Amino acid sequence: MSFSELGLNPDFAAKIEAAGYENPTDLQKQLIPLVAQNKSVIIWTQSASGKTGAFLIPAINHVLAHPIEEQRHTRILILTSRRDRVNQINYTIKRLMGDEQQIRSGFIVSGRPYQPQMRLLRRPLDLMIATPGRLNDLVDNNKADFSKLEMLVIDDLSAIYHKGLHGLINKILAERTTACPVIAFVRPENDIAGYARAVLAGAEEIEVDDDRNPLRLIPQVVHLADDYTHKIALMDHLLDEFSGEPTVIFTITSKVAKALAESLANHGHMAEVAADLPESERNGSASPILIYADQDALPPNLHGDEHIINFELPQKVEDYEKRLHDINPDSREEAVIAVVLPRERDNLKLIETFLGDSIEQCTLPGLAPLEHTSGFTPAVRSPRAPRNNHEGQRFSNGNGGRQGGERDRGARPQQGRSGGGANQQRPPHQGQGGNGGGGRSYPNQQQGQGGRRDSRPDNRPAQGQGQGQDQQPQTNANMPADRQQRKGPYGRLNGGAQRKREGGSYTGSSNPAPRRDQGGSYEIGSWEKPDYTQQGEKPKTDKQVVIRYKEKRRIVTK
């Protein structure tokens, strides 16, 4: 039997098959026709397998089959006991609908601001996914109205009842109309069975046979990761969400465990490797985040309330059993999380075959894998864009740059100071002989003690120099040898510091005469002219105070 034979919308049935759901399960074969007849249903099941698709398919089909032109309320409410289930449901909606998102959905969970969620309750949504704690707060403040609900789905009535939030269910059931069907998943327990039959009197009942591997009774989810960096980002997000609660992480080797601890420490999470701790400190109170490696063969000390993350999936099913051996399925509410890379797909399939069912996949907001299908084809990320427009280019500024193409593979880049070409040889060190043009020259240096260098202010060789020619240094007749130095920014000496001139008017510059514009202001470096006077004027004998600026000067006569 296919989904199209269950009376679903033809387009929606095609999308379901395209999402990877080939044939309906036994639960879906019984539930979908009953919901189509607008009947309330109680599903007695011990495990969480297949629940998401079982209630989402009839819920979405109801929205598509009964469109509303002027919608002003939430049509379908889905109550789930865990925050991670909210992400699972959102992910399944996207898988079922594909690229054409015709379903408007929203979620209300704890840990988020109240005001946006209050506004969300007044929006015309097709599906509202909520955890009972935060929704109960909004109901107590009279911020919610359930009188126009068209369908109510209770994901795990037993967990909500044990948390003491069944009063919220009573309020919703009291406000709903009789035309609003209810789908409730309940564990077959004595204290819950009577309550479920009392509040849902006359509902149809479906019993799911859970005669399978007991590990399948433990709620489990899978997060797909594209690469190791994506995996660490998922771990960082999950640990932030757990906010210091006890967490146990499993790896295969101790080497990966230590590397993971270092990576998490870089993100602000203090994780400890269990093999490095004494047995008395392997608990959630002493070390909130513990990493166990299968290679160390240490039995995990689990109490039932820890968050469990499989950072690596083992290659043997026996190792996976050892990790979850101490978990009690009846009291376990938090899902066991597995972060899976594409290369680990064979390990995942092996575990799913052992469990007898597939593990649900979910995603986190903003951390969805590049591959959105149910397969595990490695996603190819686009190459990283250059950080700026000059990445990968070499600049020819006279300091070893090259013009015209990349250097040969394996060739050593030139380190010369003279801006030579690709075949230029390295200049000799200071004090060595040679005719190269890359040696540094000093005022007292004799010819033949290395290459000469032009004394241009930017320390670059003049035109035609640096190509194996022995050039004579250009010096200024008024420039003392001890004052030759490199200028700072804006053409000023030593970063523009004002220095008192002694025994003359020289400022230590090797620039030609300054240029002046028609307005009388000086360009950068124009104050380096001796005595700072106009051409043709006699030097002033009065004492002057010169205030130097970037582009102009001011003279105050005392």
Buried (B, 14 or more C-beta within 10 A) or exposed (E): EEBBEBBBBEEBBBBBEEBEBEEBBEBBBBBBEBBBEEBBBBBBBBBBBBBBBBBBBBBBBBBBEEEEEEBEBBBBBBBBBBBBBBBBBBBBBBBBBBEEEBBBBBBBBEEEEEEEBBEBBEEEBBBBBBBBBBBBBBBEEEBBEBEBBBBBBBBBBBBBBBBEBBEBBEBBBEBBEEEBBBBBBBBBBEEBBEBBBEBBEEBBEBEBEBEBBBBBBBBBBBBBBBBEEBBBBBBBBBBEBBEEBBBBBBBBEBEBBBEBBEBBEEBEBEBBBBBBBEEEEBBBEEBBBBBBBBBBEBEBBBEEEBBBBBBBBBEEBEBBBBBBEEBEBEEBBBBBBBBBBBEBBEBBEBBBEBBEBBBBBBBBEEBBBBBBEEEBEEBEEEEEEEEEEEEEEBEEEBBBBBEEEEEEEEEEEBEBBBBBEEEBEBBBEEEEEBBBBBBBBEEEBEEEBBBBBBBBEEBBBEEEBBEBBEBEBEEBEBBEEEBBEEBEEEBBBEEBEEEEEEEEEBBBBBBEEBEBEEEEEBBBBBBBBBEBEEEEEEEEEEEEEEEBEEEBEEEEEE
